Amino acid sequence: MKKLLAVVATVTALLVLFQVVGAQVPPVSRGGQLYDEWWKVTGAEAPTSSHPVWATQSTNTRTGEDTWRCKECHGWDYLGAEGAYGSGSH
């Protein structure tokens, strides 16, 4: 259930971000930028605390703004622990 809520929250946040930012960058490029450091794209301040869902896992020891980067949990290949981020510091 927690994973489902995290996915719903992420999708909702991305939909809101797409509406806030507008269509100044082609959608594929914008998606990649938002997936990485969304606060730079939207002009928001970078998060300083760890994402609340971050505490539900124990394999990735990053903290602060890194925990708000979609790619940190899901990986660039969107396979998470089953993909390229399955080993190493992620």
DRENKOL-581741 format. One record per residue (C-alpha): residue in one letter; x, y, z; residue number from 1. Coordinates in steps of 0.2 Angstrom, whole numbers, plus 2048, in hexadecimal, padded with zeros to 3 digits. Last residue first. Example, Ala and Ser with C-alpha at 12.3 -4.5 7.8 and 13.67 -1.06 7.14 Angstrom:
<nodes>
+------+-----+-----+-----+-----+
: rest :  xx :  yy :  zz :  nr :
+------+-----+-----+-----+-----+
:    S : 844 : 7FB : 824 :   2 :
:    A : 83E : 7EA : 827 :   1 :
+------+-----+-----+-----+-----+
</nodes>
This chain:
<nodes>
+------+-----+-----+-----+-----+
: rest :  xx :  yy :  zz :  nr :
+------+-----+-----+-----+-----+
:    H : 86E : 812 : 7E6 :  90 :
:    S : 880 : 812 : 7EC :  89 :
:    G : 884 : 803 : 7E1 :  88 :
:    S : 879 : 7F5 : 7DC :  87 :
:    G : 867 : 7F3 : 7D6 :  86 :
:    Y : 868 : 805 : 7CF :  85 :
:    A : 86A : 7FE : 7BD :  84 :
:    G : 85A : 7F4 : 7BE :  83 :
:    E : 851 : 7E9 : 7CB :  82 :
:    A : 854 : 7F5 : 7D9 :  81 :
:    G : 84A : 802 : 7D0 :  80 :
:    L : 844 : 7FD : 7BF :  79 :
:    Y : 840 : 80E : 7B8 :  78 :
:    D : 84F : 80E : 7AD :  77 :
:    W : 855 : 81E : 7B4 :  76 :
:    G : 853 : 817 : 7C5 :  75 :
:    H : 843 : 816 : 7CF :  74 :
:    C : 848 : 81B : 7E0 :  73 :
:    E : 856 : 827 : 7DC :  72 :
:    K : 84F : 82B : 7CB :  71 :
:    C : 840 : 834 : 7D3 :  70 :
:    R : 84B : 841 : 7DB :  69 :
:    W : 844 : 845 : 7EC :  68 :
:    T : 850 : 83A : 7F6 :  67 :
:    D : 85F : 843 : 7EE :  66 :
:    E : 858 : 854 : 7F6 :  65 :
:    G : 85C : 84D : 808 :  64 :
:    T : 864 : 83C : 80B :  63 :
:    R : 86C : 82E : 802 :  62 :
:    T : 86D : 81D : 80B :  61 :
:    N : 865 : 813 : 7FE :  60 :
:    T : 862 : 801 : 804 :  59 :
:    S : 857 : 804 : 813 :  58 :
:    Q : 845 : 808 : 80D :  57 :
:    T : 836 : 80F : 815 :  56 :
:    A : 83F : 81E : 81C :  55 :
:    W : 840 : 825 : 80A :  54 :
:    V : 82D : 827 : 80A :  53 :
:    P : 82E : 837 : 813 :  52 :
:    H : 83A : 83F : 806 :  51 :
:    S : 84A : 845 : 80F :  50 :
:    S : 84C : 857 : 815 :  49 :
:    T : 853 : 865 : 80C :  48 :
:    P : 848 : 865 : 7FC :  47 :
:    A : 84F : 871 : 7EE :  46 :
:    E : 846 : 881 : 7ED :  45 :
:    A : 839 : 882 : 7DF :  44 :
:    G : 83E : 889 : 7CE :  43 :
:    T : 833 : 87B : 7C5 :  42 :
:    V : 841 : 874 : 7BB :  41 :
:    K : 84E : 875 : 7C9 :  40 :
:    W : 842 : 86E : 7D6 :  39 :
:    W : 83F : 85F : 7CA :  38 :
:    E : 851 : 858 : 7CC :  37 :
:    D : 851 : 848 : 7C3 :  36 :
:    Y : 840 : 842 : 7BD :  35 :
:    L : 83B : 854 : 7BA :  34 :
:    Q : 84A : 856 : 7AE :  33 :
:    G : 846 : 846 : 7A6 :  32 :
:    G : 834 : 84A : 7A4 :  31 :
:    R : 838 : 85B : 79D :  30 :
:    S : 843 : 854 : 78F :  29 :
:    V : 835 : 848 : 78A :  28 :
:    P : 828 : 855 : 78A :  27 :
:    P : 832 : 862 : 780 :  26 :
:    V : 837 : 871 : 78A :  25 :
:    Q : 82C : 881 : 78C :  24 :
:    A : 81C : 878 : 78F :  23 :
:    G : 816 : 87D : 7A0 :  22 :
:    V : 81F : 87C : 7B0 :  21 :
:    V : 810 : 87C : 7BC :  20 :
:    Q : 806 : 870 : 7B2 :  19 :
:    F : 814 : 863 : 7B0 :  18 :
:    L : 818 : 865 : 7C2 :  17 :
:    V : 806 : 861 : 7C7 :  16 :
:    L : 807 : 851 : 7BD :  15 :
:    L : 817 : 84D : 7C4 :  14 :
:    A : 811 : 84F : 7D6 :  13 :
:    T : 802 : 844 : 7D2 :  12 :
:    V : 80D : 836 : 7CB :  11 :
:    T : 818 : 837 : 7DA :  10 :
:    A : 80A : 837 : 7E6 :   9 :
:    V : 801 : 828 : 7DE :   8 :
:    V : 812 : 81E : 7DD :   7 :
:    A : 815 : 822 : 7F0 :   6 :
:    L : 803 : 81D : 7F4 :   5 :
:    L : 805 : 80C : 7EB :   4 :
:    K : 816 : 809 : 7F3 :   3 :
:    K : 80E : 80C : 804 :   2 :
:    M : 800 : 800 : 800 :   1 :
+------+-----+-----+-----+-----+
</nodes>
